[in-house]
Structure formats: structure tokens, C-alpha cells
Amino acid sequence: NQLRQELCESVASEALKSLKGIDLNKTRVIVLYNENWEAGVIGIAASRIAEEFKCPAILFTKGSEGEIKGSARSVPAVNIFEMLSRFSDLYTTFGGHSQAAGVGMKMENFDKFKELINQAVVDSTKYEDFLPKVNCEMELPFNMNFLDFTKELKLLEPTGYGNPRPNFLIKAE
């Protein structure tokens, strides 16, 4: 497990270095390739990149027999499976869901794919879709009894997938 974490950290670090010189104002999908990345951790690294830059990330590494293998992670504004489905003629393998996918293709299709996927996301989204959003369930009065309120909230636990932790807005007076 520790080796896996180190490999993931290495891939994420190298991916960040690869972004130098890329205009992220014009790039709505980060697509990177490195033949030395470990295939088993590129999905986790893509997830980190997507989270940090608030846009989909697809990381590729060398596959077998002239192919490359990619792992995609997305953000809520982009259904990555739908976007990738548009170019299925370029792939040898493909599967996934709205927020994560895997894809295999011949190396010669990589540059074309990179251009097409970015343009597809640019055409189907607005810049604002990628800005961080603060969602809250309700606004609370500044002078309320927060101790009692927190005790009541504890009754709704456990929180997690399917029962997310609520967020509240409190405006300073």
C-alpha cells in the first residue's frame, strides 16, 4: 500500500510538472501522457489533478503493442463518459460512468484525441462551470444557539455518500 501511495505521489508530481507552459485558461480538459507512469495509479493521480484544477483530467501511460492506456476523472460540470463516447472510433477499449472512465487507443490517435476532447468540453460548457461553488442547505441566524443545533444535527449521522454532511451559511452582523 505504501509503494502504491508513493507511485501515485510520483505520477501526480510529474503530471503537475508537465502542466508548465500549458494555458489552463484555454484548456478545459487536462490530457497528459507519460510512458513511465504506473497504470495502476494513474486513475488516483487523475482524480487529484481534476480536484486541484477543477476540470477533467485524463492521464495516459504506455499499454501493450503500440497502445496507450488512459484513466479519466471529472468534475460535476462534465459527464466524462458522455464526452469520451463522442470519439469512440478512436479507441480500442472504453468504459466508465459520468465521473470516471478508462480508455485505450493507438498512440497515433493521442494528439487528435487531445484536441477533440478539449474542444468538445469547451463547446458544451461555460467558464463559470469550472469555478468553485459553495453550496449550503440554509442560512442560519448569527445569534442562534449553535450548541443545541449541533446536537440535533448529530441525530442525522452518519454522513457520507448518499447522506452528505450539510453546509450552512452564517452572515456576520
N, C-alpha and C positions, 0 to 999 in steps of 0.2 A: 504494500500500500504506500509506503514511504517513497519507494522508487517511482511509482506511478505519479505521486504528487510532485516529485522533483522533475520528472519528464514533462508533466503538464506546465509547471512553472517555467521550464526552459522553452517550451513551444510558445507560451503566451509572451514571454520576454522577447523572443526572436520575432514574433509577429508584430509586437509594438515597434521594434526597431525597423521592421520592413515598411512601416507606415510613414516613415520620414520621407518628406518630399511629395506625399500624396495630398491633394487638395480635398480635404474632407467636407468642404462646402459644396463640392460638385459630386461627391461620391456618396451615394445612398446605401451602397452595399460594399462592405469590405471583403474583397476576394484576394486571398493570398495563397501562394504555393511554395513549398519547400520540400525537396525530396528527402531530406533527413529527419523530418518530423515523424514521431511515433504515431502510427494510425490509431492506436487505442486511446489516445488522449486528445486528439485534435477537436473532438466534439466539446470537451470540457473547456479547452482553450478558446474555441469559437464562442462559447457561452460567455466567457469572461470579457472577450473583446466586444461582443454585442452589448453587454451590460455597461461596459465603460464608455463606449462611444454612442450608445443609444440608437444603433442601427444594426441591421442584419450583418452577420459575419459568416463567411464560408471559407474554411481552411482546407487546403488540399495537400496531400503528400503522395509520394510515389506508390503506385499499386503494382500490379503484375502485368507483364507483357505489353509495355508501352502505354499502360493506362495510369490514370491518377485517380485517387480516391478522395472524396471531399465530405466534410461534415458541416452542416449549416445550422445556425441558431439565429433566432429572430427576435423582434420586439413586437409588442401588441399591434402596432400600426401596419405590420406587414405579415400577410399569410405567406410564409416562405414556401410552403408546399405548392400553393396555387401559382406563385411566381415561377418556381422551378418547373412546374408542369408545362408551362408555355414552350419550353425548349427541350422537351423530352427526346426529340430526334437527335440531339447531340450526345445523349447518354447511352452507356452500356448497362448501367444499373441505376435505379432510382426508387426512393420510398421515403415515407415520413408522414408528418402532420403539420398543422398550421404554424407551429413554433420551432420545429426541428426536422431536419431531413438529412438523408445521406445520398450521395450521388457518385457515380463512377463514369469516366469518359476517357477517350483517347486524348493524349497530351496535345495533339494538333488542334483540338477544339477549345482549348482553355482560353486563349485570347478573345476569340469570338464570343464565347460564353460570358466572359467577364464584362465585355461591352454590352451585350444584350440584356443581362440580368440587371445591371445598373440602370440602363435606360428604361426597362420595364418598371422598376421601382420608382424612378423619377417621374415617369408618366402617370403612375397610379397613386401617388401620394403628394402631400404638400409638405413644405419645410417644417411647418408647425407640428406635424405628426410626430416629429422626432424630438421635440422639446420635452423636457421632463414635466410631468403633470403631478400635481398634488391633489389627490382625491380624498375627500372627507365625507363621512356619513352625515354629520350635522355640526352646526355651530353651537358651542356651549357658552353660556354667560360667564364673564370673567369672575364674578363674585359667587359662584356656586360652591356647594360643599363637595369638593373633589374626592375626599376620603370615602364618603358614602357611595358616591358614583362608582369609584373603583371597585368597591366591594360588590356592587351589583354586576359590574362587568365580569368579575371573576366567575359568576354563575354561567356565563356563556362559553367558558373554556371547555375543552382545549381548542385553541385556534390552530390553523394550518390550512392545508389545501382543502378547499370546499367550505371552509369557515375561517376566512381571513381575519386577522386582527383589525379591529376598527380604528379609523383615524378621525380625529376631531379637530375642529378649528376653534381657537380661542383668540379673540382680538383683544389686545391690550387697550386699556382705557386711558 
